[in-house]
Amino acid sequence: MKSYYRLESLMNLYEGYCREFIVDGRQLLLTQSSSKPFLIENKCPHQGFSLVDAHIEDSMITCAAHMVTFSMIDGRVQPGSHIRCGALKVYELVYQGNEVGVFF
């Protein structure tokens, strides 16, 4: 059975928000870009570097270590990235009342 994990109050989210969480053994990054919150795995699929210092813009995140850019909508590597790697894991956010969370 899945459990709900509260992450943040909606009133605390703002453009550029970025915070790390460890939930059910998973390293997660909650961020907001283009007025939309995203929850992604907090490690680049290329070599596992944390994405907390990544550049975030227009629903895209660029790993600071190797400059690979991913869509935070579907996790796909974007054209122009010079390194081959798998997709970034993206999680579905759940809204309950005035907070956002995730089910695992």
N, C-alpha and C positions, 0 to 999 in steps of 0.2 A: 504494500500500500504506500502511495506517495505521501510525503509530508510537505506542508507549506512552510517556507522560510522567508520571514520578513527581511527586506533589505533596507528600505529607506522610506521616509515620509515624502509624499509627492511635493510638498511645499519646500523641501530642501533641494530639489533638483533645479538646475539652471544650465544654460548653455555653457559647455566646458566642464561640467561636473565630471569628476573621475575619482572613483574610490574602489579599493581592493576589498574582497571578501573571501573567506574560506568557508564553504558550505558543503557539508556532507563529503568532505575530503577533496572538493574541487576548488581550484584557484580561479576566482571569478573577478571580472572588472565590470562595474556598473558605470556607464558614462552617458552623457546627453550631448547630442549633436543634431543640428537641423531641427531643433525643438522636439526631438524624440529621444526617449531613453533607450539604451541598448544594454544587453547583458551578454558578455562574451567570455570565453576562456582567457585567463590572464597569462597566456604564454604563446609566443609565436610558434606556429607549427614547424618552422624551419629548424630552429635549434633550441627552442624552449625558453627564450628570453622573455622576461616580464614585459608587459605592454603598458605599464603604468606611466612611463615617460614617453610614450608614443605620441606622434602628431595626429590629432583628430580634427577632421574637417569634412563637412558635407557628407556625413554618414560613412566616412572612410577612416581607417586607422592605418598609420604607417609605422612599422616597427623601427625604433630608433637604432637598433643594432645593425640591420642589413637593408633598411629602406624598402622592404616589401610592403605593398599596400593591399589591404583587404577591405572588402565591403562589410560593414557591420550589419547589413540587412540579411545577407545570405552566406557570408564568410568566404566568398570566392576571392582568389588572388586577382588583382586588377591588371589589365594590360599595361605593359611598360615595366613591370617588375622584372629585374634581371636575375632573380633566383627562383628556381622551381621548388615549390613546396606544396603541401596539402592545404586544404581550406581551413580557415579559422572556425572553431566551434562557436556557434551562436545559440543562445538559450532563449526560450520564450518567457517573457515577463508576464506576471500575473498581477492584476490590479484588484485590491481588496480595500474598499473604503478609501481612506486617504493615504494609502501606502502601496508600495510596489514590492513584489517578492517573486519567488520562484518555487516550483514544485519539483522535488526529487524523490 
